[in-house]
């Protein structure tokens, strides 16, 4: 059974769906295993004005 269905049935899972419809696991956004989507997210993170950073750690924390 899919996780979304379990959540909707009120079953206990480590996942939740927030008010915006975003699925999260322990407060972290879950990104489906879709290579094109992952690539789009990373590219957007690098193009963003917020991506100007002094090191990899800040970029990781911003995207996290």
N, C-alpha and C positions, 0 to 999 in steps of 0.2 A: 504494500500500500504506500502511496506517496505521502511524503511528510506533510504537505499542505492539507491533505484529507485528514490526517491524524490530528493536526492542530485544530481544524474546524470541528472535529468530533470531541474536542476537549481532552484528548489523550495527553498524557505527560510525555513531552519530548523536550530536548534541549534547545529547540528552535521556537521562534515566535515570528509573527507577521505584524509589523507595526502599522500605525494608522495610515501610512502612505503606501501600504502594500509591499513593503520591503521585507524580505525574509532575513532573519538574523539568528545567529547561533551565539549564545552567551554575549549578546550585545554587539557582535560583529556582523557586518553585511556579508551575506552569502552570494558569491558570484557563481552562476552555473558554469559547468565545464564546457564552455563554448569558446573555442580559440578566437573567433572573430570578435566576440564581446570583450574578452580579456584584453585583446590588442587595442580595441577602441578605448577602453578605460585607461590603459597605460599611456596611450598617445594623448588623450585629453589631459591627463595629469601632467605630462611633460610640456604641453602647449599652454597650459594655464598660467596666468600672471603670478599665481602663487607658487609656481614650480621653480622660481629663481631661489636657489638655496646654496648654502655653503658646503653641503655634503650630503651623502647618501642617507644618513640617519634622519635628517630633517624631512627629506622627500618621503621616506618610508613612513614616518610618523604622520605626515600630512595626508597621505593616501590611506593609512590605516584608519 
